[in-house]
Amino acid sequence: MILSKNNIIDYDHNGYITPSWKLPKDKLNLLKKHIDNIINENPNIRPEQLVCPHIKGGSKGELKNNNYNYFLDLAYTEEIISMISQILGNNVILWGSQIFCKPAFDGMAVPMHQDAHYWPIKPMSTCSVWMAADKAMKINGCLTVIAESHKDRTYQHEINNNKTALNAGIPNKYIENKNKDYIILEPGQMSLHHSNLIHGSEKNNSPYRRAGIVYRYMSSKSVFDRNAKNHEQKDGHTVNYSKRPIWLIKGNKGNNTLVYNCN
């Protein structure tokens, strides 16, 4: 077991944890290489919005990525699955991933939001694993969270007109007096957070790039709703859930439909 009893208690209480385990140096270097490659292959896509690099073509077929199998294999990392199983149980499905790279001096902010607002999982059961390729610091827009907010309701999100990596967030009146925690990570470190945790990140105006990848895992006791309405981003990006491939990582698939061919 990778997570300690106190880790589990902290996750349940705060909605997030930063485990002690991190990627070995050789795997970290490989991650950096593949992130660099996919960014260079897709100059017309913002590097904060490289959705589902583990799927051929990405979430809707537009992503150039000759090494999608690498990102899928990384999601099966034994230690990561061990941690996820301690949180979600022994029936685990991988349903999403995204590379978030904030370039130096040009990294887009992410408004404070709850992932559960967007996702077609009933009941909601997702744990996200955010893995740092570069050092994540306050100065370059590290993940910012409001501890214990996963215990609150899922707030209505409002569309914003700012240049941000996500087109909607929680109105400021609900969060302006809340304390924020900044998740500082060394390269190879990761954080795990609950799908209802309020989180976001600031712009990167620093000379230091902040790149990482997030994997989305769910319990197969929940259902990935294929009839959910597509999510339309203001930048024109569409998320289609009806044909999204999902992978059974461990245990049984429950009532979920696994679609492996997204072409």
N, C-alpha and C positions, 0 to 999 in steps of 0.2 A: 504494500500500500504506500503510495507516494504522499498522500495528504494525512496529516496528523488529526487526532480527535479535535484539537483546538482549531485547526484549519476549517473543519466542517462546522464547528460552532460559530466561528467568525463569518463564514459564508452565509449561514442561516441568519445571523444577526445583522450583518452589514450589507449583504447582497453582493459582496465581492471578496476575493482574496488574491494575494500574490504568493504563489507557492515557492518553496526553496529550490525545486528542481528547475533546471534550464537546459536548453539545447547544448549539446557538446560542441566544441569549437568547429569541428569538421562539418557538422550538420548546419551550424550557423553560417559558415562561409558559403555553403551550397545554397542556403536560403537567400542570402544576399545576392548571389550570382543570378538566381532565377528571377528575383524581383527586378534586378537591373535589366535583365533580358526582356521581360514582359513590358516594362515601361518603355524601353527603346523600340519594341515592336508595335507599340500602340500610341504614337505621338498625338493622335487626334482625340484620345480619351484622357480626361483628367486623371492623374495618378492616384487621386483619392477615391476613384470610382471604378476600379478594376474588379468587376463583380464576378464571382464564381470562377476563379482561375483554375479550379480543379476539374472543370467541365470543358470539353472540347467546344470552343467558340464562346465560352462564358455563359452568362445567363440567357442570352437570346441570340447567340451565333455571331456577334459582331467582334468578339475579342480574338485577336491574333495571338496564338499561344501554342508553340510547337511542343511545349513541355508540360502540358496539363497533367500528365500522369505523375509527374514529380509532386505537384501540389496535392493530388489525391493520395499518393503514398505517404506524404507528410502527415495527413490527417489521421492515418492509421498508426502513428507513432505509439509504441506500447505504453510509454509512461503517460502520455496525454490521455489515452483511453482509460488507463487505470484511474486517473484523477476524475475524469468525467463519470466513470462508473460509480465512484464513491458518492457523487452528487446526484446523478440521475437514476442510478440503478443499473442492472445488468442487461437491459434491452435498449440499445443505443443506435440512433440513426444520425448520419451526417446529412444535413439538408442544405447547407450554404457555406460560402466563404467569401472573403473580400480582401483585397490588398488596399491598405490605406497608406499612401505615401505623401507626406507634406514636403514639397521641395523647399530648399532654403530660400528665404525671402518671399515665398510665393504660396505657402501652404494655406489651404482654405480652412476656415473654422467649421466646426460641426455644432449646431445649436443643441442645447440641452433637450434631451428627448428620452423616450422609453421605447425600446425595440418592440415590445409587446403590442404597441399601437399599430404596427405595420404588418405583423406576421400572421400567417394563416394556420396557426397550430391550436388545436382544441382538445383538451384544455392546454393553455400555454405551459410549456415545460422546458424551454430552451436554456442551455448554458453556453455562453460564448467564451472562447479561448482566444485572447489577444496576445500575439507573439511578436516581440520586438526584434527587428533586424538591426536597427540603429538604436543608439541611446535615446530614450524618451524622457524629456525633461520639461519642466514648466516653460522654459524659454522657447522651446520648439513645438509646443502644442501637444503635450502628453494628454492622456485620457484623464478627464476630470469627472468625478462622481459625487453624488450626494448619498452618503452612507445611510442605510436603513430605509431609503425611499422605495425599495422594492415591496415594502409592506403596505404602501399606500395604494390608492386606486390608480388605474391607468387614465391619465389626464387627456382631455381633448387637445390635439395639437393644432397649431395655427400656421398657415402658409406665411413664409416671410419673403421679402423682396431683396434680401441681401445676397451677396455672392458667397454662398456657403455650400458645403458638400452634401447637405441634406436640405430639402426644401421646406421643412416644417419643424417646429419645435414647441415646447411647452411655454405658454405665456409667462412672462417674467414675474407677474404678480404672485404666481404659485411657488416660486423658487428664490426670489430675491433675498430673503432673509435666512436661507438655508446655508449651513456650512458646507464647503466643498473640499474634497480630498483630491490631491494630485497624485496620480499613480506613476511614480518614477521607476523606470525600468532600465537595466543594463541590457546590451545586446544579448539575445538568447533567453532573457527572462520573459515571463508571461503573467498575465492576470486572467482570472476567471470571473465572469459576472453574470448575474441573474437577468433574465429577459425584461423584468419590470424595473430594473434599477435606472434611476435618472442619471444620464451621463452625456458628455459631449467633449469638446476640446476647442482651444483657442487657435487663432491663426498662427502660422509660423512666419514670423518676421526676422528670425535669427539666421545666421549663416550655417546652421546645422540641420541637415535633412532629418526627418523623422519618418521612417518606414517600418511597416509591420504587416502582418496578416492575421485575420481573424477567422476562426472556424466556428460554425454554428452546429451544435449537437442537440438532439431532442430525445426524449424517452418515447419508445414505440408504443407505450401505453396511451399516448396522445395520438391524434390524427393530423396529418398534413393535408389540409383541405384543398383539394384540387379545384373546387368551385369558387375559391376566393377571388375577389375582384383584383385585376391587375393593378399594380402600383405605378402611377405615372409621376415621374420626376419633372420638375419645371425645365430641366435641361434637355428634355426629350427622351430620357432613358426610361424604358418600360420594363417592369419586372413581371414576368408571366409565370404564375405558379401552377397552371394546369399541366404543363409538360416538364416542369423542373425535375431533373433526375435527382433521386435521393438514394443513399447507400446504407444498407444495413451493416453496421460496424460490428455489432455484438448482439447475441441473443436472437429474438424473433421479431418479425416486422409488425406484429399486431394486425390492425385493420388498415395499414398503410399500403398504398400502391407504389411500388418501386419502378421508376422509369429510367432506364439506363441510356436510351438512345434519344438525344435531344435534337437530332438533325431533322 
